[in-house]
Every structure is written in C-alpha cells, then in structure tokens.
Amino acid sequence: MRTTRMRLTDVSLTDGQSAVWAGAMTTPMVGAVVQQLAAAQPAALEVCSPSTLRQCVARGEDPWQRLDIIRQRCPHTRLRAVVSLLTDHGRRGADLIAADVAVQWLRELTRRGVAEVLFIDPLLDMRRLAPLLAQAAKLGLVPIAALPFFEDAALSNEALCMRAAALAACGAARVMLRDESGVLTPDRLVSLLPALQQSLPSTPLDLHLGCQTALGPMLALEAIRLGVDGLDTAFAPLANGASVPASGTLVKSARLLALASVDDTHLAAVDAASRALATLAQRHGLPEPRPWSFSLAPYIHQLPGAVAAEFMERLDGANLRSKLNEFAQECARIRVEFGRPPMLEPFARPIAQQAWLHVNGLPRYSELQPGLRRVAQQIYGPTPGPVDKHLARRVGRLTQQRPQAMQDLRAQCPGASGSALVLAQICGVAPDRLPAPAAPDFVAYVATTPTDALIAGLSARASRFAELNVIGPQLSVRLRGGLGARHV
C-alpha cells in the first residue's frame, strides 16, 4: 500500500463519449456540461485525444477552439491530453508523428492550459518516447507514459515490469498500466500490480481499465485496495460497457469498504454531473449506458473500447450476434498472422474490419485492409512476431519513408500555422481543409430536443406546401403554409 490519497481522472469527454456515444459529443455540448464535470473535482479532466481531434474535424469543428472554451470555463481544473505517436488514417508521410511535430503538438496543448500529457506508443519504442517525455517536462507538462496491457504469452509480469522501469528511466513522471481491452483478471491483477509497484519505487502507478468483460468495476476496487496511485473513471452516463468504471459507483463502493484512499467528499457534485450528462443524452437521443454482461469473447478478440463498441453494434445491427465468437476467433487469428501487434490503434481497427469481412462471407484476404498492409510492411516499426510469409510476400516491401517534419510541412504549406500543420498530420487532412474557429453564436449551446429540431426543419420547408402533417409516437405536427406549426 503506497498511496494515501488516490487520483481519479475523468475521461468522460474522450474515451467515455467515444465508446458510449460513438464520438457524437459536439463542442456546444461539451461547453454546456464541462463546468459541472469540473465541479466534481476530479484530479484531472482528460479533454482531448487523437480520436476526439478527428471527431471534431469530421464535424467541421475546430478542436483547438474546444480546448480554449474548456480552459475559459474551467480555469482552476487540471487538464490532461492524450498524445499518440502512431496514426491510422493512412496519409502518406504521416503514419508516424515526427519528433518535432510532436513537440509542436505539446506546445499547442501547453498554450491551451493542458497540464498533463499521456503518451501512447503501442510498440513502446523508447527512441520515440524518451525525447518527447523530456520535452514535455521542459515545457512544464507532467509526462505520463502508457504501459499497454493485453493477453500475450510474451507479456509476463517480469516483461511488463521491465518495460515499466524503462519508461520511468526515460523520464515518465507517472506510468499508466492501460488495459483498453478490459482483459485483466482478478488473479493477474493481484500478482501484477504489486510487482509493478516494486519496479517503480519512486514513480506513481496509474491504471486504466476497460469494462468489456464487466469485471472492470470489481478490478478497480481491488486496485484501490492494493494501493494504486490513480484510476481513470467516467461519469455514469459515459461509463461501463466499452468504457471505464463509473466514478460515482466506485466512490460509493469504496466508502462501503472503508477504503480511505478515495475522496468521497464530492459525491453530490459527481451525481449532479451525471444527471447533466443524462439530460444531454435524453435531449439529443444519445444512447444510454449499457453494462455488458460477462463474456469470454473480449479475451479472444481483445478489441479496445470504442473499436469493440463499434463492432458489437455492427454485429447487432446485422443480426449476427450469434457470430460473436466466430468474429472474436477471426480477430485473434488475423492478429497472429500479422505479427501479433498490440490490440490498440492503429492496429486494432483494421484487424477488426478484416475479421468482419471474413465473418460476412468474403474469402479470407481476397480483400486486404490498407491498415494491415502498413502493418505487414512494418511502417510503424517491427511487430513482436513474424508476419505470415505468404501475406508478407503478397504485400511486398516498402521503402521506409521518413515522417514529415515541421520543415517539410511548412515548405508544402507556407501560409499554414503551426497548430494547423500539427492537426493536419494527426487527422490526415490538408491544412487548408481544416475547419476555422466558429463564431460565438455557433458554439453556444441551445437546449433543443429532437422534436424541436424536427419542427424547426419542417417549419423551414412549410412554405413549399399547402399543408404538411407528420405523425409519430407521442408526436403530431401540422403545418399550413406560413401559419406555423402546431404539435402535440
């Protein structure tokens, strides 16, 4: 037992909304609730990740503007951001984030008030990580290094402890054991966590747990008992399932078990934040959280949070839930054939997509996902195991391309700002195609329900018709020319 007060970092705005709401949280929505999230006083609020940056850009929103709004509304809240050194969009020259591009990324985060940065490199290439950990510290950021966890014969406790110690030696101020696939078991946790703590005598150890097997909340309580220094949680409407444990339930359970390291003085504010998110979900027709029942499938496919949620939704939508185990086995088989890469982005999604094609009847590898071609060509670096020789021969070799540095990007787009060049590399779009900051009126939240939006849309079209009627469950709308709408 090492800690006297454990840190709970909230990831509702990143992993939570990506896993539960499929990334549907707009900047106005964030602005509407972020102060209530901050009022619950998490140790830190995770405000952006590569996924949320891409989600914003795809919606036509400026993600840097979102960060500015959060900082303005929560000036006293500690903010955390995620920096991933590998991308999955496939834009040539941007599969890897060059070191000086990553440094510019850190500068942009620092300018917007971010205090902590979580670095994720699935392949744990210390040559990439060490300089950036040092640069983050120079900029005044707290550098946290992710230690990915997944089930693999090569990942013994001893191997993980060696990797954790190497991350600390490279300058990580904190190390995070990151189980995005939710495959940690109680027995493994009880043996692994003390071993990691022993290998990190002066470096705090944090834990990120997915809930895909439904064991996440129980494992979180056990980790608290074992003295973990920090946990990632989310507010109830964005927790469980493919997300992380719910903060309110966890704190209440810790109180019942008399686990004194958990601060329970802000439970009322936690409940208020959860109600605000639930109201937002109801207003916009976003899905309610649905804890997943225990299943062995996640131990086989090992898909991380949002990817697991996406493909479970696909199986349900295609009425193929009965093929879940077949899909899981195919994911595992493809992973082995492509050198056993870690089941994180950028590796997990193309593996899942390839398995989806095979389960849907496409002959194996008659069509090959572009992301898997890059894995076979070792674009991101050597995979832990060998790639199937037939697949490697089919894909062929590719001359390693140097990641585009800031100098290259400025030469290509001389008028673009540093923030635009960085965002273009992360999201795989041209700098001149990035959305500009919106006017204040467009980022102000308007509390409209789906019914309100429907009526507004119909009213805009009413002049085209003598009479317009829409009838649905608990809804009846009648519009006559320019007379306006009546609804029940």
N, C-alpha and C positions, 0 to 999 in steps of 0.2 A: 504494500500500500504506500504510494508515493505522494499523492496529491491531497491537499486539504480543501480545495475548492475547485470543482471541475468546470471546464468551459463548455457551454452549449452554443455552438454556432448554427445559426439558422440558414438553411439552403432552400427555403420556400420559393424564392424568386429565380432560382436556377434549376437544380435537379428536381425539386418538387413540382413546379409548374410544367417542366418538360415531360416528366413521367406521367403525371395525372391529367394535365390539360393539354398535352401534346404541343406545348410551347405557345399556347394561344394568348398569353398574358401581354396585353399591349402596354405601351408607355403610359397612357392615361390611367389604365387600371392600376399599374404599379404606383403611380402618383397618388391614387385615391386611398391606398391602404398602407403605404410604406411607413407612415408615421405611427400607425397602430402596431405594426410589426416591431418597430424600434422601441415603442413604449414597453414592450415585454422584456426589454433589456437583455437580449442575447449577448454573449461575449463578443460576437461579431455577426454581421449580416452579409451573407455572400450575395453580391449584386450583379455579377456578370461572369460569363464563361464563354468559350468559343461557340457553344450551341446557342446561347441567348443573343450573342452578337449577330449570328447568322439569321436567327428568327426575326430580329428587328429589321435587318436589311431586307429580308424577303418580304416583309410587310410594308416597306417603304418608310421605315423609321430610322432616325439617326441614333445608334446606340450610345454614342458619346453624350448626346443630349439627355438620354435616360439617366446616365450616371450623374450628370450635372444636377438634374432635378432631385435625385435621391440625396445627393450631398446637401443641396439647399434645404431640403425638408427635414433632414436628419443630421444636423451639424455636429451632434455630440455622439453619434453612433459609429462604432468601429466597423469599417467596411473591408470585405475580403473579395478578391477576384481570383479566377482560375486562368492560368496560362498553360496552354498545351503546345508542345513543340512540334507535333505532327498534325497535318491537316488531312481531311478526307474528301475534299471537293475535286481533286484531280487536275487542277490547273497547273500546267507545266511550269516548273521552276519554283513552285510553292508547296510541294509536298512536305518539305521541311521548312520551318521558320528559321531564317538565317539569324546568327547571333546578334548582329546589330539591329535587325528588325525587331527581335525580341526585346532588346534594350529600349528601343523607341516605344514599344508596347508598354513596357514598365514605366517609362516617363509619362506616357499619356494617362496611365492609371494613377500615378502619383499626383499629377496635376489635378485630378478629379477627386482627390481626397481618400483614395484607397490606402489602407494601412498594412494589409496583409496580402500576400500573393501565394497561392497554392500552385506549384509547378507539377505538371503531369507529363512524364515521358514514359509511355508504356514499356519501352525497351530498356529503360534505366541506363541510358548512355551517359556515363559520368563526364565524358568530354563535352557533351552538350550542356549538361546540368550545372557542373561546377562553376563555370564563368558567370552564368546567369544568377545563381544563388549569391555569388559575391557582388554582382552588380546591383541586385535588389537591396542587399544590405547597405551598399554605398548610397543608394537613393533614399534610405531611411525606411524601407519596407521590411516587414517581417517575412523572411522566405521560409515557406513550408514545402517540404518535398513529399510527394505521394509515393508510397510503397505499395504497388498493386498486388492484390491477393487474388488468386484463382487456383482451382484444383489442378495440380500438375505434379507428376512424380518427381520432377526436378526441384520443386519448391518445398523442400523440407524446412523445419523450423530453423535449422542451422543455416541454410542458404538465405532465408529471409532475414535472420539476424545479421549475417554478413552484409547484406545489402543495406539494411537499416544503418549499421555502423558506418558504411561507406558514405551514405547520404549525409550523416551528421558530420563526418570528417570533411566533406566537401562544402560545408557551410550552412546546412539546413538548421534553422533556429528551432523548428519543430519537424517531426516525422509523422506522417499520417498513414496508418495501415488502411488501405482503401479496398473494401470488398464490394465493388459495384455490382457484382453478380449475385450477391446475397448467399454465398455458398459456405460461409464459415459455419462450423458446427459447434455445439457447446464443448465437446471434448477437445476439439482443436484449439478453441479459444483459451481454454483453461491452461493448456500447455504452452501455447504460442505467446500470449500476452506477457506473462512473467519473463519469458526468455527474451523478448524484445526489450522489455524494461531494463533487464540486466545488461543488454548490449548497448543501451542508451542511458548511461548513468546520469548524465547531466543535460539530456535533451528531452523535452516533453514529447510524449507519445499520444497522438490523437487517433480516432477511429471513425471510419465512415462505413455504415452498414446498409446494404440493400435489404429489402423485406420480401424478396420474391418467393422465398420458401416459408414465409410467415413466422420465421424464428427471430427476425431482426430485433423486435422489442425485448424479447427474453435475453438475447445475447447482449443488448445494450445494458440491461440491468446487471448482468454478470460482469461485464467490463467495468462498470462503476464499482462493483464490489472488489474487483481486482486492482482498482486504483488507476484506471486510465485517466489521462490528463484532459482529454477533450473529446467531445462527440458531436457529430453532425446530426441535426434534427430538423423537422419541418413542422409548421402548424398543421393541425388535424386535417383540414380540407385538402392539404397537399402532401400528406404523409401516407405511409404503408403501401401495399401493393408493390409497384416497381420503384417506389420512392424510399425514404428513410423513416426511422421511427418518429412518432408524433411526440413533440416536446411536452405537451400538457399531460398526456397519459404517462409519459416517462417520469416526469417530476412527481406526479401523484403517487405512482408506484414506488418511487424512491423514498417518498415520505412514509408510506406504509411500512416499508422495510427498514426504516430508520437509517438510511444511507446519508450520513451527514454531509458528504461532499457536494451534494446537489442543493443549489439555492432554490428554495420554494417560496420566496417572498413575493414573487411577481406572478403568481398563478392567475390572479384576477385579470391582469393585463394579457397573459397568454390566452385565456379564454376569450377576451374581447377581440384580440387579433384573429382568432379562429372564427369568431362569429362574423367579423368583417369580410373575411375571405369566403365564408359560406354564402353570405349575402351576394357577394360579387358573382359567385358561381351560379346561384339561382337566377340572378338578374340577366345573365348572359347565356344561360343554357349550357354551362360547362359541366362536365361530369362530376358526380360526387365521388369521394374516395371509396375504393372498394378493396378491403384487405383480401389478399389472395389466400386461398386455402393451401395447406401444406401439400407439396408435390415434390417428387424426385426429379421432375423434368429440368428444373433450373440447375441441378448438379451436373446434368449432362450437357445442356446447351451453353450454360454459363454466360448468357447474354446480359449485358449491363442494363440498368434501369430503363431509360427511355427506349432503347432498342427492344428490350424484352416486352415493354408495354405495346409498342407499335406492332410487333409480330403476333402477340397474343390477340390483339384487336383484329389483325388480318385473319387469323385462324377462325375467330368467332364470326367475323363478317362473311367469310366464305363457307360457313357451316362446316369447318374442318377441324373443330376442336378435338375430335376423335383421333386426329393425326398428330396430336401434340408430341407424343413420344417418338413417332417416326421423324418428325421435324427436329426434335432435340438430338436424336441419334445422328441425323444427317449433318447438323451443325458440328457435332463432335468429330465426325469422320472428315469433313472438309477441313476443319482446323488442323488435324494431324497431317492431311495431305499437303497443306501449305506451310508446314514447318512449325506448328504449334505456337503461333503468335499469341500474345496476351489477349484475352477477350475484352478489349477496350477499343474505343475508337482510335485509329481509323480501321481497325481490323474486324471488329465485331459485326458492323452493319453489312459489309459485302459478304461475309460468311453467312449471315442470316438470309440475305437476299438470294444467294446461290442455293441454299438449302430450300428456301421457299419455292424456287423454280423446280427443283428436283421433286419435291413432295407433290407439286401440282402436275407432275407427269412429264416434264421435259427430260429427255435423255441426259444422263449425267454429263455435264460440261459441254453439251452441244452449244451452249451459250455461256460465256465466261464473263463474270462481273469485272469491270475495269479496275476496281479496287484490289481484286485478287491478283490481277496481272502485276500491279505495282508491288504487292507482297512477294510474289514469286521472283520478281526482278530485284528484290532486296533494296528497293528505293528508300525505304525508311531505315535500313540497316539490316544486319544479319538476323534471321529468325532463330529462335532457340534450337529448333530441329531442322532436319533436311526437308526440302520441298520434294514432293514426288517427282521422280526423274522424267516421267512422261509429260507431266504438266509443265515442268521447267523447260523441257525441250520444245513443247508447243508454244510457250510464251516467248521463248528466246531471250537473249541477253539485251540489256540496255546500258549504254554508257552512262555511268553515274553523272548526273548533272548537278553542278554547284547551285545551292539555293540562291535565289536572287537577293543580293544585299541592297541596303538603302541606296548606295551609289547607283546601282543598276536601275532601281525603281525611279529614282529622280531623273536619270537620263531619259528613261522612257516617257515619263510624265512630268516634265519640268515645272508645270504650274500647280501640281498637287501638293497639299500639305502633308506633313509627316503623319498626322493622325489618319488621313485618307489612305496613304500608302500602306500603313500597317493594317488597317481594316480591310483593304482590298486583298492583301495576302491571306488574312485569316479566313475571309469569306469567299475568296475565289472569284471576285468580280473586278471589273476595270474601275479605277478610281473615279472616272467621270460618270460612272453609272451608280455611284453611291447616293443614297438619299441625303438631302440637305436638312439641316435643323428645321423643325416645323415652327410656325408662328405660335405664340402662346395660346391662342384660341383653340388650336388643333391638338394641343397636348393637355388641355383642361378636360377633366373627366365629366361627362354628362351621364347622369344615372338613368339610362334608358333600358327598358326591358325589351325582350324580343318582340313583344306585342307593340310597344312604342315604335320600334324600328320598322315593323311591318306597316303600321298605319302611316308613318312618315313617308315610306316608299310608295304606298298606294296613293296617298294624297298628291304626291308629285306627279302621278300619272293620271289622276282623276279627270283632268280636263280633256283627255282623249276620248272619254266615254260618256254616254248619257247617264248610265248607272253602272256602278261596279260593286259586286257583292262577293264577300269572302266569308265562308263558314267553316269552322273547325271546332275541335274540342274546347269547350268553355269560351268560344270566341265567335262573334258575329260582327262583321264590318260591312256597312253600306255607305257608298259614296255616290252623290248625284252631282255631276258637273262640278261647278265651283262652290257648292253649298257646304263642303266639308264632310267630315266623317262622323258617323255615329257607331259606337261599338258597345257590346255587352260583355 
